[in-house]
Amino acid sequence: MLNAASSRRAVNPQQVVRLLKDQIRLSDGGDVEIVDDSGGARYMDSGSLMTVDDLVNEFLTTNPHFVSAGPSGSGSGGGVGKATGTTGKIDITKLNMNDPKDRAAYKEYRKANNLN
């Protein structure tokens, strides 16, 4: 589980392990099993048993604050602060609401996504 959390860039992989450890058990055959709140085995949509990788991926997807931000480099963040057409593809978490241009971009974002 620690390797799965580390490979998915978890900010604190040990914390992820501590949070998920109650959802894992060993089956009678010695296999690792992911369990739900009632103790039953969890299955994927495909019908296969959920794996540790699946559990960690699900957790990090639903809790993105546990994942470190990607590196900024050439071309990254090119659309930040610009509402593009009707899709409103901007990263609103990076807007500076003290900047009139960013406030205007946020207004366009809200309008494009029917958030008025």
C-alpha positions, 0 to 999 in steps of 0.5 A: 500500500505504501508503494501504491501511495508513493507511486501516485505522488501522495503527499504523505504516503504513511498517512494514506496507509494509516487511513486505509489500513482498516479496509484491508484484510487477509482472506482465509487463503492468505490473499489480500482483500479489500473490504467495505464497511460491513466487512464484505469484499469490494468489487470493481465495476468490471466484477473483479476484486478490488486491489490495493492499487485500486483502493489507493487510486480511489482514495487519492482521486476522491481526496486530491488534497493528499496528492502533491501538485505536479511540477510546473514547467514549459507550457504548464498552466498556460490556460490559468486565468483565462476563461476559454469559450463556453468550457471555462477551462481555468484553474480557479484555485490559482486566481488572485481575486485582488487582480481585476483580470483574475476577477473578470476571468472568474466571472466568465468561468462562473457564467460559462459553467452556469454557476450564477 
